[in-house]
């Protein structure tokens, strides 16, 4: 089982980024997927959830209306579109399968700063 996150970077407040997570080693299309984020010294925060077929999504209140999770089961990839970014969104972002939560990847750093 492996997760490889990408797409992070430095962006100004109000900007956008699209994160990608390539998953392998399991039957991707059978699993709900999640995005977490973590700031050093703080607990990992669940940001977004999507079910196995992409028909149901849920978001943390802190990102609702600004972030959109989606998936492409043909590519074994889950995405996180982040709009109207705020400095408090700065964190390392990780993806994982909802019911596995194992073999965490390196994550991708998102920094929102002017």
C-alpha positions as protocol buffer text, in pm:
chain_id: "A"
residue {
  index: 1
  type: UNK
  ca { x: 0 y: 0 z: 0 }
}
residue {
  index: 2
  type: UNK
  ca { x: 145 y: 334 z: -102 }
}
residue {
  index: 3
  type: UNK
  ca { x: 29 y: 694 z: -124 }
}
residue {
  index: 4
  type: UNK
  ca { x: 220 y: 964 z: -308 }
}
residue {
  index: 5
  type: UNK
  ca { x: 96 y: 1318 z: -259 }
}
residue {
  index: 6
  type: UNK
  ca { x: 189 y: 1609 z: -485 }
}
residue {
  index: 7
  type: UNK
  ca { x: 81 y: 1956 z: -590 }
}
residue {
  index: 8
  type: UNK
  ca { x: 165 y: 2159 z: -283 }
}
residue {
  index: 9
  type: UNK
  ca { x: 357 y: 2482 z: -282 }
}
residue {
  index: 10
  type: UNK
  ca { x: 364 y: 2845 z: -181 }
}
residue {
  index: 11
  type: UNK
  ca { x: 55 y: 3048 z: -263 }
}
residue {
  index: 12
  type: UNK
  ca { x: -76 y: 3388 z: -165 }
}
residue {
  index: 13
  type: UNK
  ca { x: -390 y: 3423 z: 48 }
}
residue {
  index: 14
  type: UNK
  ca { x: -695 y: 3390 z: -173 }
}
residue {
  index: 15
  type: UNK
  ca { x: -511 y: 3167 z: -417 }
}
residue {
  index: 16
  type: UNK
  ca { x: -575 y: 2810 z: -526 }
}
residue {
  index: 17
  type: UNK
  ca { x: -393 y: 2481 z: -540 }
}
residue {
  index: 18
  type: UNK
  ca { x: -486 y: 2133 z: -657 }
}
residue {
  index: 19
  type: UNK
  ca { x: -337 y: 1843 z: -468 }
}
residue {
  index: 20
  type: UNK
  ca { x: -311 y: 1494 z: -612 }
}
residue {
  index: 21
  type: UNK
  ca { x: -260 y: 1160 z: -443 }
}
residue {
  index: 22
  type: UNK
  ca { x: -161 y: 852 z: -638 }
}
residue {
  index: 23
  type: UNK
  ca { x: -251 y: 532 z: -454 }
}
residue {
  index: 24
  type: UNK
  ca { x: -130 y: 180 z: -518 }
}
residue {
  index: 25
  type: UNK
  ca { x: -115 y: -164 z: -361 }
}
residue {
  index: 26
  type: UNK
  ca { x: -486 y: -207 z: -296 }
}
residue {
  index: 27
  type: UNK
  ca { x: -814 y: -201 z: -485 }
}
residue {
  index: 28
  type: UNK
  ca { x: -852 y: 175 z: -496 }
}
residue {
  index: 29
  type: UNK
  ca { x: -1205 y: 176 z: -634 }
}
residue {
  index: 30
  type: UNK
  ca { x: -1331 y: -22 z: -334 }
}
residue {
  index: 31
  type: UNK
  ca { x: -1217 y: 225 z: -71 }
}
residue {
  index: 32
  type: UNK
  ca { x: -1334 y: 559 z: 55 }
}
residue {
  index: 33
  type: UNK
  ca { x: -1050 y: 809 z: 61 }
}
residue {
  index: 34
  type: UNK
  ca { x: -959 y: 1094 z: 293 }
}
residue {
  index: 35
  type: UNK
  ca { x: -732 y: 1397 z: 304 }
}
residue {
  index: 36
  type: UNK
  ca { x: -570 y: 1498 z: 632 }
}
residue {
  index: 37
  type: UNK
  ca { x: -348 y: 1789 z: 717 }
}
residue {
  index: 38
  type: UNK
  ca { x: -98 y: 1839 z: 996 }
}
residue {
  index: 39
  type: UNK
  ca { x: 83 y: 2136 z: 1140 }
}
residue {
  index: 40
  type: UNK
  ca { x: 395 y: 2065 z: 1349 }
}
residue {
  index: 41
  type: UNK
  ca { x: 302 y: 2028 z: 1714 }
}
residue {
  index: 42
  type: UNK
  ca { x: -67 y: 1975 z: 1641 }
}
residue {
  index: 43
  type: UNK
  ca { x: -282 y: 1669 z: 1583 }
}
residue {
  index: 44
  type: UNK
  ca { x: -358 y: 1555 z: 1233 }
}
residue {
  index: 45
  type: UNK
  ca { x: -688 y: 1708 z: 1113 }
}
residue {
  index: 46
  type: UNK
  ca { x: -931 y: 1529 z: 885 }
}
residue {
  index: 47
  type: UNK
  ca { x: -1007 y: 1768 z: 601 }
}
residue {
  index: 48
  type: UNK
  ca { x: -1217 y: 1581 z: 346 }
}
residue {
  index: 49
  type: UNK
  ca { x: -1377 y: 1243 z: 274 }
}
residue {
  index: 50
  type: UNK
  ca { x: -1503 y: 1084 z: -44 }
}
residue {
  index: 51
  type: UNK
  ca { x: -1674 y: 747 z: -77 }
}
residue {
  index: 52
  type: UNK
  ca { x: -1555 y: 475 z: -311 }
}
residue {
  index: 53
  type: UNK
  ca { x: -1758 y: 584 z: -612 }
}
residue {
  index: 54
  type: UNK
  ca { x: -1734 y: 956 z: -553 }
}
residue {
  index: 55
  type: UNK
  ca { x: -2103 y: 1009 z: -487 }
}
residue {
  index: 56
  type: UNK
  ca { x: -2066 y: 1126 z: -126 }
}
residue {
  index: 57
  type: UNK
  ca { x: -1826 y: 1381 z: 18 }
}
residue {
  index: 58
  type: UNK
  ca { x: -1779 y: 1544 z: 356 }
}
residue {
  index: 59
  type: UNK
  ca { x: -1561 y: 1828 z: 476 }
}
residue {
  index: 60
  type: UNK
  ca { x: -1428 y: 1979 z: 793 }
}
residue {
  index: 61
  type: UNK
  ca { x: -1616 y: 2295 z: 881 }
}
residue {
  index: 62
  type: UNK
  ca { x: -1294 y: 2492 z: 843 }
}
residue {
  index: 63
  type: UNK
  ca { x: -1272 y: 2414 z: 469 }
}
residue {
  index: 64
  type: UNK
  ca { x: -1636 y: 2368 z: 370 }
}
residue {
  index: 65
  type: UNK
  ca { x: -1725 y: 2573 z: 64 }
}
residue {
  index: 66
  type: UNK
  ca { x: -1359 y: 2627 z: -28 }
}
residue {
  index: 67
  type: UNK
  ca { x: -1217 y: 2277 z: -80 }
}
residue {
  index: 68
  type: UNK
  ca { x: -1345 y: 2005 z: -312 }
}
residue {
  index: 69
  type: UNK
  ca { x: -1240 y: 1641 z: -300 }
}
residue {
  index: 70
  type: UNK
  ca { x: -1274 y: 1424 z: -609 }
}
residue {
  index: 71
  type: UNK
  ca { x: -1136 y: 1098 z: -743 }
}
residue {
  index: 72
  type: UNK
  ca { x: -1055 y: 919 z: -1066 }
}
residue {
  index: 73
  type: UNK
  ca { x: -1083 y: 546 z: -1010 }
}
residue {
  index: 74
  type: UNK
  ca { x: -936 y: 473 z: -1351 }
}
residue {
  index: 75
  type: UNK
  ca { x: -617 y: 651 z: -1243 }
}
residue {
  index: 76
  type: UNK
  ca { x: -617 y: 540 z: -876 }
}
residue {
  index: 77
  type: UNK
  ca { x: -593 y: 905 z: -784 }
}
residue {
  index: 78
  type: UNK
  ca { x: -772 y: 1133 z: -541 }
}
residue {
  index: 79
  type: UNK
  ca { x: -762 y: 1512 z: -568 }
}
residue {
  index: 80
  type: UNK
  ca { x: -815 y: 1807 z: -339 }
}
residue {
  index: 81
  type: UNK
  ca { x: -902 y: 2136 z: -507 }
}
residue {
  index: 82
  type: UNK
  ca { x: -833 y: 2418 z: -262 }
}
residue {
  index: 83
  type: UNK
  ca { x: -968 y: 2765 z: -334 }
}
residue {
  index: 84
  type: UNK
  ca { x: -973 y: 3088 z: -134 }
}
residue {
  index: 85
  type: UNK
  ca { x: -676 y: 2969 z: 63 }
}
residue {
  index: 86
  type: UNK
  ca { x: -602 y: 3122 z: 402 }
}
residue {
  index: 87
  type: UNK
  ca { x: -280 y: 3131 z: 605 }
}
residue {
  index: 88
  type: UNK
  ca { x: -435 y: 2885 z: 849 }
}
residue {
  index: 89
  type: UNK
  ca { x: -458 y: 2629 z: 570 }
}
residue {
  index: 90
  type: UNK
  ca { x: -78 y: 2603 z: 575 }
}
residue {
  index: 91
  type: UNK
  ca { x: 12 y: 2244 z: 665 }
}
residue {
  index: 92
  type: UNK
  ca { x: 143 y: 1919 z: 527 }
}
residue {
  index: 93
  type: UNK
  ca { x: -141 y: 1743 z: 348 }
}
residue {
  index: 94
  type: UNK
  ca { x: -172 y: 1364 z: 341 }
}
residue {
  index: 95
  type: UNK
  ca { x: -414 y: 1123 z: 179 }
}
residue {
  index: 96
  type: UNK
  ca { x: -508 y: 772 z: 283 }
}
residue {
  index: 97
  type: UNK
  ca { x: -781 y: 516 z: 253 }
}
residue {
  index: 98
  type: UNK
  ca { x: -1050 y: 582 z: 512 }
}
residue {
  index: 99
  type: UNK
  ca { x: -1056 y: 228 z: 650 }
}
residue {
  index: 100
  type: UNK
  ca { x: -682 y: 162 z: 618 }
}
residue {
  index: 101
  type: UNK
  ca { x: -502 y: 473 z: 751 }
}
residue {
  index: 102
  type: UNK
  ca { x: -169 y: 302 z: 710 }
}
residue {
  index: 103
  type: UNK
  ca { x: 159 y: 352 z: 528 }
}
residue {
  index: 104
  type: UNK
  ca { x: 130 y: 729 z: 537 }
}
residue {
  index: 105
  type: UNK
  ca { x: 314 y: 901 z: 254 }
}
residue {
  index: 106
  type: UNK
  ca { x: 550 y: 1196 z: 275 }
}
residue {
  index: 107
  type: UNK
  ca { x: 269 y: 1440 z: 228 }
}
residue {
  index: 108
  type: UNK
  ca { x: 283 y: 1764 z: 34 }
}
residue {
  index: 109
  type: UNK
  ca { x: 356 y: 2100 z: 195 }
}
residue {
  index: 110
  type: UNK
  ca { x: 109 y: 2382 z: 145 }
}
residue {
  index: 111
  type: UNK
  ca { x: 216 y: 2728 z: 255 }
}
residue {
  index: 112
  type: UNK
  ca { x: -23 y: 3020 z: 230 }
}
residue {
  index: 113
  type: UNK
  ca { x: 158 y: 3346 z: 281 }
}
residue {
  index: 114
  type: UNK
  ca { x: 197 y: 3689 z: 126 }
}
